[in-house]
Amino acid sequence: VTADLLVVGTGLIGTSVGLALRGQYDVVLDDPDAEAVGVAVARGAGRPWDGGEPFRHCLVAAPPSAVAGVLSGLMRQGATYSHVASVQRTVQADLATAGVPLADVCGSHPMAGKELSGPAAAAGGLFVGRPWVLCPSAETSAGALAAVREVAERCGAEPVVLTAEQHDAAVALVSHLPQVAASAVAAVLDSSGRPLQLAGPGLQDTTRIAASDPVLWVELLRQNAAAVAPLVRQLAEELDVVAGALDELAITPAADPAPVESLLRRGGAGRRRVPRKRGELDRDFVVVPVSVTDEPGQLAGVLVSAAQAGVNVEDVRVEHLPGRPTGVIELLVHPSSREHARAALSQAGWDVVGG
Ligand SMILES: NC(=O)c1ccc[n+]([C@@H]2O[C@H](COP(=O)([O-])OP(=O)(O)OC[C@H]3O[C@@H](n4cnc5c(N)ncnc54)[C@H](O)[C@@H]3O)[C@@H](O)[C@H]2O)c1
């Protein structure tokens, strides 16, 4: 039989693709790490590839530097190929250098992921509603582009076609700059040597991706260094100006706080431009906070009450208060349903907090 899809690299992304395509595609899996294949198969992402079975399309979900090597060892007549590397220009150049037939290959990058890696962290729903960038080269055939577009669509993602250059410039801004910034904040925390018990959700939010795999990230930053360097430089300049203004304020409280205020205002404007969900912005939602005791079933109970009241919950955040027997469940709702949600949840016996 000819498998619909061969996934090479059954880590977080490869296994998530297999899980997403379950019941839609006959997926075979391969990885030099036999344990990674074993976990992916056990989770239902596909069946192991025997090394000879033919396939219609192959998706390489290995680290970017491995993609060209994998493809040059694999390519045969009649199939199409893609990869999911988080950087595209260098991989495209590697493929050309490796002498791979470029007509049969289309690069791609699902804009979904986690700070975790490996097949155990995979999830079939990872790509739902997320952009999936397709990066055909000048040589890529219509068939190769269509094949990876179909994979993306069947995974529930929204395909977006960009050149490799456009892709790399875009991810430098929305992914690589934030990684450097989060790592820098967390590195300052670490080098301070001071306890962090007072940390709240703000610190969680700003440092979440600092937990990312350093080996993968050194590779990504190395491969996109030309696009990332000017952005990191700009960040450093912003910080330098604020540090100077704070130095002055520390000496003279009457000194000019304008540089600090300017950063905060422009930061607010930038934050408002960050999409929360496709086509929607953060400011479109308001928070309904509910104080709960730290026992099982509270989150489910709040969500059931919201559903029974016909409240459309856009997102949920849970904040545990360290050392306290209570936590806060924050429901994000459309502003028009805020009052209804507050009233309905109070009536259902929940402790809705704030005005
Ligand atoms: N993690 C993310 O958030 C994310 C998001 C989008 C795209 N990507 C891209 O997806 C790809 C895989 O990343 P991941 O997060 O799934 O990593 P991962 O570490 O979870 O999985 C990578 C897998 O590739 C395998 N591998 C290593 N060398 C190989 C080789 N030469 N041939 C075949 N397989 C090999 C490893 O054994 C491992 O199982 C990378 O190109 C990455 O840039 C990652």
The ligand as an SDF file (V2000), in Angstrom:
LIG
                    3D

 44 48  0  0  0  0  0  0  0  0999 V2000
    8.3910   23.5190   19.0580 N   0  0  0  0  0  0  0  0  0  0  0  0
    7.6840   24.4210   18.4180 C   0  0  0  0  0  0  0  0  0  0  0  0
    7.0140   25.2140   19.0390 O   0  0  0  0  0  0  0  0  0  0  0  0
    7.7000   24.4230   16.8940 C   0  0  0  0  0  0  0  0  0  0  0  0
    6.6720   25.1060   16.2320 C   0  0  0  0  0  0  0  0  0  0  0  0
    6.6550   25.0740   14.8350 C   0  0  0  0  0  0  0  0  0  0  0  0
    7.6720   24.4110   14.1380 C   0  0  0  0  0  0  0  0  0  0  0  0
    8.6710   23.7900   14.8120 N   0  0  0  0  0  0  0  0  0  0  0  0
    9.6990   23.0940   14.0230 C   0  0  0  0  0  0  0  0  0  0  0  0
    9.3540   21.7280   14.0310 O   0  0  0  0  0  0  0  0  0  0  0  0
   10.5250   20.9380   13.9270 C   0  0  0  0  0  0  0  0  0  0  0  0
   10.5190   19.9190   15.0470 C   0  0  0  0  0  0  0  0  0  0  0  0
   10.4670   20.5960   16.2830 O   0  0  0  0  0  0  0  0  0  0  0  0
    9.8100   19.9310   17.5750 P   0  0  0  0  0  0  0  0  0  0  0  0
    9.4490   21.0310   18.4710 O   0  0  0  0  0  0  0  0  0  0  0  0
    8.7920   18.9310   17.1730 O   0  0  0  0  0  0  0  0  0  0  0  0
   11.0950   19.2070   18.1650 O   0  0  0  0  0  0  0  0  0  0  0  0
   11.1950   17.8490   19.0110 P   0  0  0  0  0  0  0  0  0  0  0  0
   12.5100   17.8960   19.6760 O   0  0  0  0  0  0  0  0  0  0  0  0
    9.9830   17.6270   19.8320 O   0  0  0  0  0  0  0  0  0  0  0  0
   11.2260   16.7300   17.8710 O   0  0  0  0  0  0  0  0  0  0  0  0
   12.2160   16.6570   16.9030 C   0  0  0  0  0  0  0  0  0  0  0  0
   12.3480   15.2040   16.4810 C   0  0  0  0  0  0  0  0  0  0  0  0
   13.2340   15.1350   15.3560 O   0  0  0  0  0  0  0  0  0  0  0  0
   14.0220   13.9830   15.5020 C   0  0  0  0  0  0  0  0  0  0  0  0
   15.2490   14.1240   14.7340 N   0  0  0  0  0  0  0  0  0  0  0  0
   16.4140   14.6860   15.0920 C   0  0  0  0  0  0  0  0  0  0  0  0
   17.3060   14.5880   14.1080 N   0  0  0  0  0  0  0  0  0  0  0  0
   16.6990   13.9220   13.0970 C   0  0  0  0  0  0  0  0  0  0  0  0
   17.1040   13.4890   11.8080 C   0  0  0  0  0  0  0  0  0  0  0  0
   18.3210   13.7460   11.3540 N   0  0  0  0  0  0  0  0  0  0  0  0
   16.2040   12.8390   11.0580 N   0  0  0  0  0  0  0  0  0  0  0  0
   14.9520   12.5920   11.4960 C   0  0  0  0  0  0  0  0  0  0  0  0
   14.5290   12.9710   12.7070 N   0  0  0  0  0  0  0  0  0  0  0  0
   15.3810   13.6270   13.4930 C   0  0  0  0  0  0  0  0  0  0  0  0
   14.2680   13.8630   16.9890 C   0  0  0  0  0  0  0  0  0  0  0  0
   14.6250   12.5400   17.3430 O   0  0  0  0  0  0  0  0  0  0  0  0
   12.9360   14.3010   17.5620 C   0  0  0  0  0  0  0  0  0  0  0  0
   12.0760   13.1970   17.7880 O   0  0  0  0  0  0  0  0  0  0  0  0
   11.7070   21.8960   13.9480 C   0  0  0  0  0  0  0  0  0  0  0  0
   12.1170   22.1450   12.6380 O   0  0  0  0  0  0  0  0  0  0  0  0
   11.1150   23.1520   14.5390 C   0  0  0  0  0  0  0  0  0  0  0  0
   11.7950   24.2960   14.0600 O   0  0  0  0  0  0  0  0  0  0  0  0
    8.6980   23.7680   16.1700 C   0  0  0  0  0  0  0  0  0  0  0  0
  1  2  1  0
  2  3  2  0
  2  4  1  0
  4  5  1  0
  4 44  2  0
  5  6  2  0
  6  7  1  0
  7  8  2  0
  8  9  1  0
  8 44  1  0
  9 10  1  0
  9 42  1  0
 10 11  1  0
 11 12  1  0
 11 40  1  0
 12 13  1  0
 13 14  1  0
 14 15  2  0
 14 16  1  0
 14 17  1  0
 17 18  1  0
 18 19  2  0
 18 20  1  0
 18 21  1  0
 21 22  1  0
 22 23  1  0
 23 24  1  0
 23 38  1  0
 24 25  1  0
 25 26  1  0
 25 36  1  0
 26 27  1  0
 26 35  1  0
 27 28  2  0
 28 29  1  0
 29 30  1  0
 29 35  2  0
 30 31  1  0
 30 32  2  0
 32 33  1  0
 33 34  2  0
 34 35  1  0
 36 37  1  0
 36 38  1  0
 38 39  1  0
 40 41  1  0
 40 42  1  0
 42 43  1  0
M  CHG  2   8   1  16  -1
M  END
$$$$
